[in-house]
Amino acid sequence: MPYAVLEKQLKELPEEYLDDVSRYVQLLQYKIAVIGQVKEEKKGIILGLAEGKYKIPDDINAYDDEIVEMFDERKECCL
């Protein structure tokens, strides 16, 4: 919405409602400030924090058969 349209609407409002409009504008400014702080906090997250601390296999599916066997054995013992 262009400022000219908003200004026209404000001029058409009875003066008794201008305090309400002002409080709403202050609320919006506060929300913008809080959202800005949240974005700043998110920027502080360090990606790759655990880089190099864990070995990742070349084939992530390499041990699937062993895992299936472990669960199959567990299933058999508990039946």
NUTOR-61941 format. One record per residue: y, x, z of N, C-alpha, C in turn; residue in three letters; residue number from 1. Coordinates in steps of 0.02 Angstrom, whole numbers, plus 50000, padded with zeros to 5 digits. Layout:
NUTOR-61941
rec nc2: Y; nc1: X; nc3: Z; cac2: Y; cac1: X; cac3: Z; cc2: Y; cc1: X; cc3: Z; res: Ala; n: NUM
...
end
This chain:
NUTOR-61941
rec nc2: 49942; nc1: 50043; nc3: 50000; cac2: 50000; cac1: 50000; cac3: 50000; cc2: 50062; cc1: 50045; cc3: 50000; res: Met; n: 1
rec nc2: 50107; nc1: 50034; nc3: 49954; cac2: 50169; cac1: 50074; cac3: 49952; cc2: 50213; cc1: 50061; cc3: 50014; res: Pro; n: 2
rec nc2: 50249; nc1: 50112; nc3: 50033; cac2: 50294; cac1: 50105; cac3: 50092; cc2: 50345; cc1: 50050; cc3: 50081; res: Tyr; n: 3
rec nc2: 50367; nc1: 50040; nc3: 50020; cac2: 50418; cac1: 49989; cac3: 50006; cc2: 50391; cc1: 49919; cc3: 50024; res: Ala; n: 4
rec nc2: 50328; nc1: 49907; nc3: 50008; cac2: 50298; cac1: 49842; cac3: 50024; cc2: 50292; cc1: 49834; cc3: 50100; res: Val; n: 5
rec nc2: 50269; nc1: 49886; nc3: 50133; cac2: 50263; cac1: 49885; cac3: 50205; cc2: 50331; cc1: 49876; cc3: 50239; res: Leu; n: 6
rec nc2: 50380; nc1: 49911; nc3: 50213; cac2: 50448; cac1: 49904; cac3: 50241; cc2: 50474; cc1: 49833; cc3: 50233; res: Glu; n: 7
rec nc2: 50460; nc1: 49802; nc3: 50175; cac2: 50481; cac1: 49733; cac3: 50164; cc2: 50446; cc1: 49687; cc3: 50214; res: Lys; n: 8
rec nc2: 50382; nc1: 49697; nc3: 50225; cac2: 50345; cac1: 49656; cac3: 50273; cc2: 50373; cc1: 49664; cc3: 50343; res: Gln; n: 9
rec nc2: 50390; nc1: 49725; nc3: 50362; cac2: 50418; cac1: 49737; cac3: 50428; cc2: 50485; cc1: 49702; cc3: 50437; res: Leu; n: 10
rec nc2: 50525; nc1: 49703; nc3: 50385; cac2: 50591; cac1: 49671; cac3: 50389; cc2: 50585; cc1: 49596; cc3: 50395; res: Lys; n: 11
rec nc2: 50530; nc1: 49568; nc3: 50370; cac2: 50521; cac1: 49496; cac3: 50373; cc2: 50492; cc1: 49473; cc3: 50440; res: Glu; n: 12
rec nc2: 50466; nc1: 49520; nc3: 50479; cac2: 50438; cac1: 49502; cac3: 50544; cc2: 50493; cc1: 49487; cc3: 50595; res: Leu; n: 13
rec nc2: 50481; nc1: 49440; nc3: 50638; cac2: 50528; cac1: 49430; cac3: 50693; cc2: 50529; cc1: 49493; cc3: 50738; res: Pro; n: 14
rec nc2: 50586; nc1: 49510; nc3: 50764; cac2: 50594; cac1: 49571; cac3: 50804; cc2: 50546; cc1: 49574; cc3: 50864; res: Glu; n: 15
rec nc2: 50529; nc1: 49517; nc3: 50889; cac2: 50485; cac1: 49516; cac3: 50948; cc2: 50415; cc1: 49545; cc3: 50933; res: Glu; n: 16
rec nc2: 50397; nc1: 49550; nc3: 50869; cac2: 50332; cac1: 49578; cac3: 50851; cc2: 50334; cc1: 49652; cc3: 50834; res: Tyr; n: 17
rec nc2: 50393; nc1: 49681; nc3: 50831; cac2: 50399; cac1: 49751; cac3: 50812; cc2: 50368; cc1: 49798; cc3: 50864; res: Leu; n: 18
rec nc2: 50370; nc1: 49779; nc3: 50927; cac2: 50337; cac1: 49819; cac3: 50979; cc2: 50262; cc1: 49821; cc3: 50967; res: Asp; n: 19
rec nc2: 50233; nc1: 49765; nc3: 50947; cac2: 50161; cac1: 49764; cac3: 50932; cc2: 50144; cc1: 49809; cc3: 50873; res: Asp; n: 20
rec nc2: 50186; nc1: 49807; nc3: 50822; cac2: 50175; cac1: 49850; cac3: 50764; cc2: 50180; cc1: 49923; cc3: 50785; res: Val; n: 21
rec nc2: 50229; nc1: 49938; nc3: 50825; cac2: 50239; cac1: 50007; cac3: 50848; cc2: 50178; cc1: 50031; cc3: 50888; res: Ser; n: 22
rec nc2: 50152; nc1: 49989; nc3: 50932; cac2: 50093; cac1: 50007; cac3: 50972; cc2: 50032; cc1: 50018; cc3: 50926; res: Arg; n: 23
rec nc2: 50026; nc1: 49977; nc3: 50875; cac2: 49970; cac1: 49985; cac3: 50828; cc2: 49976; cc1: 50050; cc3: 50790; res: Tyr; n: 24
rec nc2: 50036; nc1: 50067; nc3: 50769; cac2: 50047; cac1: 50131; cac3: 50734; cc2: 50030; cc1: 50189; cc3: 50781; res: Val; n: 25
rec nc2: 50049; nc1: 50184; nc3: 50844; cac2: 50031; cac1: 50236; cac3: 50892; cc2: 49955; cc1: 50242; cc3: 50901; res: Gln; n: 26
rec nc2: 49921; nc1: 50185; nc3: 50902; cac2: 49848; cac1: 50185; cac3: 50906; cc2: 49818; cc1: 50221; cc3: 50846; res: Leu; n: 27
rec nc2: 49843; nc1: 50206; nc3: 50787; cac2: 49818; cac1: 50239; cac3: 50727; cc2: 49831; cc1: 50314; cc3: 50729; res: Leu; n: 28
rec nc2: 49889; nc1: 50334; nc3: 50753; cac2: 49904; cac1: 50405; cac3: 50759; cc2: 49857; cc1: 50439; cc3: 50808; res: Gln; n: 29
rec nc2: 49841; nc1: 50405; nc3: 50862; cac2: 49794; cac1: 50432; cac3: 50911; cc2: 49725; cc1: 50440; cc3: 50880; res: Tyr; n: 30
rec nc2: 49702; nc1: 50388; nc3: 50844; cac2: 49637; cac1: 50391; cac3: 50812; cc2: 49633; cc1: 50449; cc3: 50763; res: Lys; n: 31
rec nc2: 49687; nc1: 50459; nc3: 50725; cac2: 49689; cac1: 50514; cac3: 50677; cc2: 49684; cc1: 50581; cc3: 50714; res: Ile; n: 32
rec nc2: 49719; nc1: 50587; nc3: 50770; cac2: 49717; cac1: 50649; cac3: 50808; cc2: 49648; cc1: 50662; cc3: 50836; res: Ala; n: 33
rec nc2: 49615; nc1: 50610; nc3: 50861; cac2: 49547; cac1: 50617; cac3: 50889; cc2: 49498; cc1: 50635; cc3: 50834; res: Val; n: 34
rec nc2: 49503; nc1: 50602; nc3: 50778; cac2: 49458; cac1: 50618; cac3: 50722; cc2: 49469; cc1: 50690; cc3: 50700; res: Ile; n: 35
rec nc2: 49531; nc1: 50712; nc3: 50700; cac2: 49546; cac1: 50781; cac3: 50682; cc2: 49514; cc1: 50830; cc3: 50730; res: Gly; n: 36
rec nc2: 49514; nc1: 50813; nc3: 50795; cac2: 49483; cac1: 50856; cac3: 50845; cc2: 49408; cc1: 50859; cc3: 50835; res: Gln; n: 37
rec nc2: 49377; nc1: 50802; nc3: 50819; cac2: 49305; cac1: 50800; cac3: 50808; cc2: 49287; cc1: 50843; cc3: 50748; res: Val; n: 38
rec nc2: 49327; nc1: 50840; nc3: 50695; cac2: 49313; cac1: 50881; cac3: 50636; cc2: 49320; cc1: 50955; cc3: 50654; res: Lys; n: 39
rec nc2: 49369; nc1: 50972; nc3: 50694; cac2: 49377; cac1: 51042; cac3: 50715; cc2: 49318; cc1: 51065; cc3: 50756; res: Glu; n: 40
rec nc2: 49292; nc1: 51022; nc3: 50800; cac2: 49234; cac1: 51041; cac3: 50841; cc2: 49174; cc1: 51051; cc3: 50797; res: Glu; n: 41
rec nc2: 49165; nc1: 51010; nc3: 50746; cac2: 49108; cac1: 51017; cac3: 50701; cc2: 49113; cc1: 51082; cc3: 50662; res: Lys; n: 42
rec nc2: 49172; nc1: 51106; nc3: 50647; cac2: 49179; cac1: 51168; cac3: 50611; cc2: 49152; cc1: 51226; cc3: 50652; res: Lys; n: 43
rec nc2: 49149; nc1: 51218; nc3: 50718; cac2: 49126; cac1: 51272; cac3: 50761; cc2: 49051; cc1: 51282; cc3: 50761; res: Gly; n: 44
rec nc2: 49014; nc1: 51237; nc3: 50729; cac2: 48941; cac1: 51242; cac3: 50726; cc2: 48923; cc1: 51302; cc3: 50682; res: Ile; n: 45
rec nc2: 48879; nc1: 51343; nc3: 50708; cac2: 48859; cac1: 51402; cac3: 50670; cc2: 48793; cc1: 51387; cc3: 50635; res: Ile; n: 46
rec nc2: 48794; nc1: 51386; nc3: 50569; cac2: 48734; cac1: 51374; cac3: 50532; cc2: 48694; cc1: 51439; cc3: 50528; res: Leu; n: 47
rec nc2: 48629; nc1: 51434; nc3: 50531; cac2: 48587; cac1: 51493; cac3: 50527; cc2: 48584; cc1: 51531; cc3: 50592; res: Gly; n: 48
rec nc2: 48595; nc1: 51498; nc3: 50648; cac2: 48596; cac1: 51530; cac3: 50713; cc2: 48530; cc1: 51564; cc3: 50729; res: Leu; n: 49
rec nc2: 48475; nc1: 51535; nc3: 50707; cac2: 48409; cac1: 51563; cac3: 50722; cc2: 48382; cc1: 51605; cc3: 50663; res: Ala; n: 50
rec nc2: 48426; nc1: 51622; nc3: 50617; cac2: 48405; cac1: 51658; cac3: 50558; cc2: 48371; cc1: 51724; cc3: 50578; res: Glu; n: 51
rec nc2: 48311; nc1: 51735; nc3: 50551; cac2: 48274; cac1: 51796; cac3: 50564; cc2: 48233; cc1: 51794; cc3: 50627; res: Gly; n: 52
rec nc2: 48238; nc1: 51743; nc3: 50667; cac2: 48201; cac1: 51739; cac3: 50730; cc2: 48132; cc1: 51709; cc3: 50721; res: Lys; n: 53
rec nc2: 48121; nc1: 51673; nc3: 50666; cac2: 48057; cac1: 51641; cac3: 50654; cc2: 48032; cc1: 51661; cc3: 50585; res: Tyr; n: 54
rec nc2: 47966; nc1: 51672; nc3: 50582; cac2: 47936; cac1: 51690; cac3: 50517; cc2: 47917; cc1: 51626; cc3: 50481; res: Lys; n: 55
rec nc2: 47941; nc1: 51618; nc3: 50422; cac2: 47925; cac1: 51560; cac3: 50381; cc2: 47877; cc1: 51584; cc3: 50327; res: Ile; n: 56
rec nc2: 47818; nc1: 51553; nc3: 50323; cac2: 47770; cac1: 51576; cac3: 50272; cc2: 47795; cc1: 51561; cc3: 50202; res: Pro; n: 57
rec nc2: 47772; nc1: 51602; nc3: 50155; cac2: 47791; cac1: 51590; cac3: 50085; cc2: 47767; cc1: 51522; cc3: 50061; res: Asp; n: 58
rec nc2: 47707; nc1: 51502; nc3: 50084; cac2: 47679; cac1: 51438; cac3: 50066; cc2: 47676; cc1: 51395; cc3: 50129; res: Asp; n: 59
rec nc2: 47721; nc1: 51347; nc3: 50135; cac2: 47724; cac1: 51307; cac3: 50196; cc2: 47664; cc1: 51262; cc3: 50206; res: Ile; n: 60
rec nc2: 47625; nc1: 51254; nc3: 50153; cac2: 47565; cac1: 51213; cac3: 50158; cc2: 47502; cc1: 51255; cc3: 50169; res: Asn; n: 61
rec nc2: 47510; nc1: 51318; nc3: 50181; cac2: 47453; cac1: 51364; cac3: 50185; cc2: 47404; cc1: 51345; cc3: 50240; res: Ala; n: 62
rec nc2: 47426; nc1: 51318; nc3: 50295; cac2: 47383; cac1: 51304; cac3: 50352; cc2: 47366; cc1: 51229; cc3: 50360; res: Tyr; n: 63
rec nc2: 47380; nc1: 51191; nc3: 50309; cac2: 47367; cac1: 51119; cac3: 50312; cc2: 47293; cc1: 51104; cc3: 50327; res: Asp; n: 64
rec nc2: 47248; nc1: 51139; nc3: 50293; cac2: 47177; cac1: 51127; cac3: 50302; cc2: 47156; cc1: 51140; cc3: 50374; res: Asp; n: 65
rec nc2: 47181; nc1: 51194; nc3: 50403; cac2: 47164; cac1: 51211; cac3: 50473; cc2: 47189; cc1: 51156; cc3: 50521; res: Glu; n: 66
rec nc2: 47248; nc1: 51131; nc3: 50508; cac2: 47276; cac1: 51079; cac3: 50551; cc2: 47235; cc1: 51015; cc3: 50545; res: Ile; n: 67
rec nc2: 47216; nc1: 50997; nc3: 50484; cac2: 47174; cac1: 50938; cac3: 50474; cc2: 47108; cc1: 50946; cc3: 50512; res: Val; n: 68
rec nc2: 47078; nc1: 51005; nc3: 50507; cac2: 47015; cac1: 51017; cac3: 50542; cc2: 47024; cc1: 51011; cc3: 50618; res: Glu; n: 69
rec nc2: 47079; nc1: 51037; nc3: 50645; cac2: 47092; cac1: 51032; cac3: 50716; cc2: 47095; cc1: 50959; cc3: 50738; res: Met; n: 70
rec nc2: 47128; nc1: 50918; nc3: 50700; cac2: 47134; cac1: 50848; cac3: 50717; cc2: 47068; cc1: 50811; cc3: 50708; res: Phe; n: 71
rec nc2: 47030; nc1: 50830; nc3: 50657; cac2: 46964; cac1: 50799; cac3: 50646; cc2: 46918; cc1: 50815; cc3: 50705; res: Asp; n: 72
rec nc2: 46919; nc1: 50877; nc3: 50729; cac2: 46878; cac1: 50896; cac3: 50786; cc2: 46899; cc1: 50856; cc3: 50847; res: Glu; n: 73
rec nc2: 46962; nc1: 50849; nc3: 50857; cac2: 46988; cac1: 50812; cac3: 50914; cc2: 46965; cc1: 50739; cc3: 50911; res: Arg; n: 74
rec nc2: 46968; nc1: 50711; nc3: 50851; cac2: 46949; cac1: 50641; cac3: 50841; cc2: 46874; cc1: 50632; cc3: 50857; res: Lys; n: 75
rec nc2: 46833; nc1: 50680; nc3: 50837; cac2: 46760; cac1: 50675; cac3: 50848; cc2: 46743; cc1: 50679; cc3: 50921; res: Glu; n: 76
rec nc2: 46778; nc1: 50722; nc3: 50958; cac2: 46761; cac1: 50732; cac3: 51029; cc2: 46782; cc1: 50672; cc3: 51072; res: Cys; n: 77
rec nc2: 46828; nc1: 50634; nc3: 51048; cac2: 46855; cac1: 50579; cac3: 51089; cc2: 46827; cc1: 50511; cc3: 51071; res: Cys; n: 78
rec nc2: 46784; nc1: 50508; nc3: 51022; cac2: 46756; cac1: 50443; cac3: 51002; cc2: 46699; cc1: 50421; cc3: 51045; res: Leu; n: 79
end
